[in-house]
Amino acid sequence: MLNMEHHWLPFTNNRLFREEPQIFARAEGVRYWTPEGQELLDASSGLFCCAAGHGRREIADAIHKQVLELDYTTHFQRAAPISFELAERLSGLLPEGLDRIFFGSSGSEAVDSAMKICLAYHRARGQGQRTRFVSRSWAYHGVNVGGTSLAGMVNNRRDFSGVTSDVVHMRHTWTEEQRFSRGEPETGVELAEDLEDICKTYGAETIAGVFVEPIAGSIGTVVPPKGYLKRLREIADKYGLLLIFDEVITGFGRTGSAFASQEFGVTPDIVTMAKALTNGTVPMSAVAVRTRIQKTIIDAAEGDRPEFFHGYTYSAHPVACAAALASLNIYRDEGLFERVKDFSPTFLDAVFGLRNLPHVADLRGYGMLAGIQLTPGEKPGLKGSIAQRLLFKEGLHIKATGDALIFAPSFTTTEDELAQMTDILRRVLVRGDL
Ligand SMILES: Cc1ncc(COP(=O)(O)O)c(C=O)c1O
């Protein structure tokens, strides 16, 4: 019998969990197994991490080899060859010009690092008064202090207002007219003008940068309206703001391109990434920065002091680097980003096939990422959490945020496995007890 008293689970109702534990003991491909042997299909790639499926031997072997060769080095005034190799590989995958890579261990660390890079950059070019950030309602940018300030979901902010800093929020991009839009909605581009209004209201010279998820993932997949990201780019350029795309979910193929920036044809100044970077095996994140941003910070530093007073004990951890390189090899060798592009119509057909189910209020999707919005229950979020538990019992693991289910299977999912997943959704989303 497991003693569940001591581990305080994150983003979990710990009391409810102990009454009805949902525990995974093993995983392979697109499947999990509980300790009792119940099999579940994984409709969310764990938490949008395991893009190439679970239990990949190539990654396990690379991790094993690296631990025995060089298990750890600090990267403060020291380095290991493998991190340079990984940084070069990443810069080859990113949009041109985003080729300076800073490493951390989580998406949250990447976001906070990116905020500090923005501040250091403006200071280095004599604009240290740019200390404010712009984000968006419904945004999720992790849970560190910076990311909590950027957050656009009230539950992620409410208890922590004492530490959050100065962030102004644009409106989210979902509108009633967009209901059941597949891909980029046709309407809503004018919502980008919120950025211009904020620049005029607060003074653009006080704003360091604007953070957006190209597709708002954690809230339940909100795809940007056509032209919206491009318009943000224009306004950011007009007012000297840095544009940061948080690609912690959309990075590494989820949209059918390596990064959503390429998919939507808009190049930001900074990209944050994590999750699928190591296929979820070892915690790792990265921030990709335009060459000129790093150069400005480096050139402004005096003497022999570090140019950027920031970094983590586990920045560029060699074992994480090995896991990342092995993951990138799988993505390349198996053509998995291309697979997403090819498979996306089949995936979205399956998702939009749920349209007429009684509990479905909206469907949204792009690439291999989709949101299933449930009709409101008695209280916000209640139906989502009941659905998640019923689906678990029926053999499907899926992430829920509030009343939205986030469907994002591994890129290796077969048509048959996809059909099994949607069958389970179909069985549960008609139930009277939901
Ligand atoms: C867009 C985005 N940014 C940041 C994060 C935080 O990442 P982590 O949980 O690894 O800190 C997430 C996690 O889901 C995310 O979706």
The ligand as an ORCA input file, in Angstrom:
! r2SCAN-3c Opt
* xyz 0 1
  C       3.358     28.079    -22.894
  C       3.950     27.544    -21.636
  N       4.932     28.220    -21.032
  C       5.515     27.774    -19.920
  C       5.126     26.594    -19.344
  C       5.765     26.130    -18.084
  O       6.550     25.016    -18.273
  P       7.014     24.150    -17.013
  O       5.816     23.506    -16.453
  O       8.012     23.193    -17.622
  O       7.677     25.093    -16.055
  C       4.112     25.838    -19.943
  C       3.668     24.553    -19.366
  O       2.691     23.967    -19.766
  C       3.504     26.329    -21.125
  O       2.499     25.676    -21.712
*
